[in-house]
Each structure stands twice: as C-alpha cells, then as structure tokens.
Amino acid sequence: MGSVMSVDDELKVIFSNPHAQTLEGVIAAGGKMSPELLIYAYEHGVFPWPHEGYPLLWFCPDERGVLDFDELHLSKSFQKWLRQKKSLYQVTVNQKFLEVVQSCRRQKRKGQRGSWINNEIERNYNLLHQSGHALSIEIMRGDVLVGGIYGVQSSRYFSCESMFHHEDNVSKLAFYEMVNLLKSQGHRWMDIQMVTSVCEGFGGKLISKEDFLLRIGL
C-alpha cells in the first residue's frame, strides 16, 4: 500500500500550481496554519485569509495589489505632515512585532465587524518573525506604540499584511517607512494583496495573477 499524504503535503501540491483556476480567489481550504506551511504558501503567491465559520481559506486571487516603488506617490498633504510632524515620532524595526499584530487586530475598520487576524495568525506570524520571515515597523511617540505595519518576507518578495494607527497619518508613516526599508534592501516593489484607499493613494494598483506570478518567478 502507498503512503497516505498528510494534509500539509496535499496543500503544498495545490500551492505548487498557483496558476490553477480559483473560485473567488480561493485556491484551497483546510489544513492547520504553521510557519512551515505559511512559508511554502507565500513562496508560491498564496496567503491565508481566515473567515469565521469556514475552514481555513487560502487565496491566490485573479487580481493582486502591488506597489511599484518607482511609482510611489506622496500627496501634498502628507508631505506637509511629514515636514511638520514626523519629528514627533520615532521609527523602529522589529522591536514590537507581536504588539503591532495585536494592534492591527484591534483596529476598527469601516464596514468590518471583527478582524480576520485571529489567535492562530498572531501565534504563527510571530513564529515567522522569530525565524526571520516576517518584519514590522513601529511608530513610537515616546514609549507609546501609536502606529505600525507588518508583513511576510519570503525569498521571492515582501507581502504587506496589515497596519494600524492611533493617531492621524501614523499608519501612512509606517507604510512609507516600510517602503524605504524595503528599497534599502534592494526591493523594487511589494505585494499589498488588495488595494485599499491608503495604498491607492501611495500608488498601489491591481495586476493580473499571471503578471504577479511572473514577478515572483512562477
């Protein structure tokens, strides 16, 4: 008798063909989140997006949000804010990763009830961070965390996950500082998954799944 594949192995087989057609962007359902499975998923352009009442859903949508750094746009109002207010804040990297994730989970968002960031996301992405596969930027006012952003660093690309703010414009500052950090590391673009109004304001756009997969060498 042949050996029975584990659920993780079955998912990896699916993830290894991200070009496959999906139903509303869902390429697979089920399994249990783990750092190893997350790394494999991101390497193939796939990310988890938990939905309450459903098995764990894995997405590789037909359209993908990206930001090309040579198309970065800073509004005049944000440039003015940077000149006048940025000195009030301190920017740190990877100092409060879990707190950033937890703050993103608590952030109230218009039109949304609750958050897709659950206990499994918190635990596993913190493990990714500890192994060097996820990073955060924190915006501090003195000793208080007032804004931040986090994402996943795979060998192929960086995927921005979520951001939060407790004061005006500090999530935009975190986003801008993430761009600067990634540029300093040699990145020319980042995955933003979906184009929110904030990301669109910075120049975020949608590209086809095929174009996205081509960017990451698939």
Steps between C-alpha positions, in 0.01 A plus 500: 500500500621850419551753773215739575582866442462735795269800473804729487648300211168513316487877545858539379410311182216749443717802585768380258259577214382854577403551134199272554154652476342602829153567632495866606873482563486197730759248385462261798312451824596316814816403680654658804722802492869449574812705428626236255172492307476879499850535356419249227172676422654847468784363287228400252295818516238360739386652830249400770193708572294352782122540478293422807284191453711356218803271484826689461487664155811547285495767229674565171264758349457573130606859563777595742582833658860617462697819551789570265741720690588711196130594486477597869284809540501728803206738520573866568311477829710202614823671396395801707419275795842333471672837513299621796434190708745218425749623759242425771536127436768233513514221242622155607530168320411159647485627857132433576387257231232319699363826639466632145308189393275522806439871437409426138254242630334758727491777238141597421442505124203653326253240376671211680390307805785343690829409336640222284804507730427222749704317764654268239612797291654667803685189611627379164602837359688571821684172443571612143644820641719312745642295213569808287210458257285793614576854602331801652546872516389681811412867535567615855410820677728480798438160656157457340435295187268716288527337157658216312504257212609139452550254219662180381844480342533200270801435280307630198324816624362694796128480576346778708236358734340770714555836669341706773495850644401668825578850369439665165740409219722266704391191303597689185834578662548130580414406141741761363778385732439137394550605139824675592624195691420262215664731247814503714497118482482502121127446451331685214140423592285333762187290510206678664249223420204738471494869410356697791443875478826564689700271270336650192599845621864389506474361146380145564336325206351168396677266261393161371590184686710389203700825509547463874619141473739604223647762735580235759648258249205265463 
